[in-house]
Amino acid sequence: MAGVSVNAYGVVDGITYPLMFQIFKPKNRLKEGDKYKSKPQIAVEIIQELQEWGFQIKLVLADNLLNKSKTNWVGLTFV
């Protein structure tokens, strides 16, 4: 079984560091009690958590699927 994750990385002095990730589960793979979250919803949660930790986010990269999403990106503030 292949997995899919939503990832966040930081860059300091040209070096990339992994910061956080969450596993994405398609609706047909959810177990009882699991709550479905789209990849854009997961991305927003990760961004908000990193901002709460004090990270200043200057750039967000996403694949085309996130661009077609109906997730509300309004309300996220980037430095």
C-alpha positions in Angstrom: 0.0 0.0 0.0 1.4 3.4 -1.0 0.9 6.3 1.4 0.3 10.0 0.7 1.4 12.7 3.1 1.2 16.5 3.3 4.6 17.9 4.3 6.1 21.1 5.6 9.8 22.0 5.3 11.8 24.9 6.6 14.8 26.4 4.9 17.7 28.0 6.8 20.9 29.1 5.2 20.0 27.2 2.1 19.5 23.9 3.9 16.0 22.2 3.9 14.7 20.7 7.1 11.5 18.6 7.5 9.2 20.3 10.1 6.0 18.4 10.1 3.8 16.0 8.1 0.4 14.4 8.3 -0.9 11.3 6.5 -3.7 11.8 4.0 -6.3 9.0 3.9 -8.7 8.8 1.0 -12.4 8.4 2.0 -12.4 4.8 1.0 -9.4 4.0 3.3 -10.9 5.5 6.5 -11.4 3.2 9.5 -14.4 3.6 11.8 -13.9 6.7 13.9 -11.5 8.4 11.4 -12.5 11.8 10.2 -11.9 12.6 6.5 -9.7 15.6 5.8 -8.8 16.7 2.3 -5.1 17.5 1.5 -5.8 21.2 1.4 -7.5 21.0 4.8 -4.5 19.2 6.2 -2.2 21.8 4.6 -4.1 24.6 6.3 -3.9 22.9 9.7 -0.1 22.4 9.3 0.3 26.1 8.3 -1.7 27.3 11.3 0.1 25.1 13.7 3.6 26.2 12.4 2.4 29.8 12.7 1.3 29.2 16.3 4.8 27.8 17.0 6.2 31.1 15.8 7.3 30.2 12.3 7.2 33.0 9.8 5.9 31.5 6.5 7.1 33.3 3.4 6.2 30.7 0.7 3.7 27.9 0.3 4.0 25.4 -2.6 1.2 23.1 -3.6 0.4 20.8 -6.4 -2.4 21.4 -8.9 -4.9 19.4 -6.8 -4.7 22.0 -4.0 -5.3 24.7 -6.6 -8.5 23.1 -7.7 -9.7 22.7 -4.1 -12.6 24.5 -2.5 -10.7 24.9 0.7 -10.8 28.5 2.0 -7.3 29.8 2.1 -8.5 33.3 3.2 -7.6 34.0 6.8 -4.1 32.6 6.5 -1.5 35.3 6.9 1.9 35.0 5.5 4.9 37.1 6.4 
